[in-house]
Amino acid sequence: MNFRQFALVLALASVTNAFAPNPVIHRGTSLNVATEELTEESIMQSLNYKPGKADTEFAKKFGHLAGKEVKTVGEAFSDFTSELGFSVNALYKNSVTDLVGTTHLIVANARFQKDPIWSTGLLLSLDLLLKNYPEKDIGEKIASALFKAIGLDEAEVRGEAKQLIDWSEGKTKEEIEAALSGEGDNVVAETARAAKSDEFWMYSRYFGLGLLKMMEIAGLEMEKDEAYPIMEDWMKNKLEKSYLTACSDSDLYFRVKDKLDMMETMMKEIEIREKKRMAERLEAKAEAALKAAEKEAES
């Protein structure tokens, strides 16, 4: 029985069931259609489906990856934890877990292509999250453990980001926009041309953050409402890609930044209070020691 015949039988069954009471189906009952047992294999055979062998441009480009083993998010986080060798500070645990999982899912996608804008965005995200981490050395190790867990060369990513930042220094908004349109012979123009020519180009969060970093370097006002229309224009009109997710990521960045800035302020206030209390305790001890010394002198 082919797939069309099978669909017709199911359609007829659903019509008749609408006018009749539901039959009692006992556990262990198997569904048989015209004496043929319905299995995943029989369905695939009816559809003549073969992974990665469809007659489409997507399958032609990525079909060779069919059946390739891909690390799960759980395995990526396990690798991260083993590589780090330390417990993540409780205040940062959820954010770091999200960072590892999100970044792994991006990199594991067959359409993912690393470029200098993306690399700059990833480093911006790490800097935003870890710049006030209590133990600076562990904060640096968290970043290194992330790169190893997701299979990226840290030095290469940092080198690409430096290349983009060096080019962006001193550039105006108009010069950056020209490069994003694909004009010129520079790292941004090359990235833009590659994105425009690839019908399967994939946007991800760190690409949007890389664009935000370029806005910052250009001296543009870094506020949520100011960045949104610029992000929309750069993605839609300069790169000729969808802008909705990028604008959403821009808003998310500013929300997270505000929360982290608030947390930083709170931690500094706690630190100041603790130092003040310590100073008061030391002052009280000094006064007590001075009074004891005066009593001894009088006696």
Phi, psi and omega in degrees: 000131179274174187295323181296317179297319180298317179297321179296318179299316180295321180297315178297320180296319181292326179293314181291325180294336180292338182248008182227154178296151181293132179287154175277122180252118181278150178301137179096354179290132179256145180274123177237132178241117180051046176066007176255126181285134180277117178227165178300321181295319181292324178294313180299324180291321178294322180281345184057041184271133175227120183306129176078005184248013180293154181271065179226160179296324180297314180294324179295327182276322187244002183300331181294347180270356181301131179084357181290137179289133179237132180296137177281166177299319179299318179292322178296317180291326176297318177296320179299313182297317179295320181292321182292310178077006178227160173278137178283138178309137186304325180293336185253354190301310182298318181294319180292320178300316178296320181299313181296312182296313181298314183294321178297316181296327177293309185292328182285346180291133182300332183277351185295133174227118179287138176214169184300326178293316179298314181299320178296319179295320178298315180293325176297319179297316179296318180295318179299317184283320192254359186297333179248020179301134186308316179254106185303318183294324179288325176301318178293324180290329176299316179297315181295321179295324178298312181300317181291322182294328182261002174078031177248148178277113184300316181298321180294316179298314181294325178294317178296318180296319179297321179300316180290317181295318178300319179292321185288335181303128177081358180276148176273169177301320181294322180292321178294320180294323177297318179294320179293339175278354178098010182270136176100177181241080181211172187296324181288316180297320178297317178297318181295315180296320179296320180293317182294326184277351183255108181293341180255016179304137185247123173279142171218165189310317187289337174295316178297320179293327176297321176295322177297321178297322178294323175299317181298315180297326180285356178083018179283155181292122185265071174236151185305311184288336178279323184285329185304306182295330178291316178300317179300314181295316182296316182287314187282312188264329182268310181270346179060044178234167177298139184252349189299310181293322180297318179293322176296318178294326177297313178298318179298318180302314182290326176295314180295319180300316179298318180295317180292323176296321178295318179295321179297316179298317180297317180294324178292321177296319178297317179297319179295317179297318180296319179295323179295317178297319179297318179297320178295320179294318179294323179295319179295320178295320180295319178296319179295319179294323179294318178295321178296320180293322178295320179295319179296321181293323180290326181279000000 
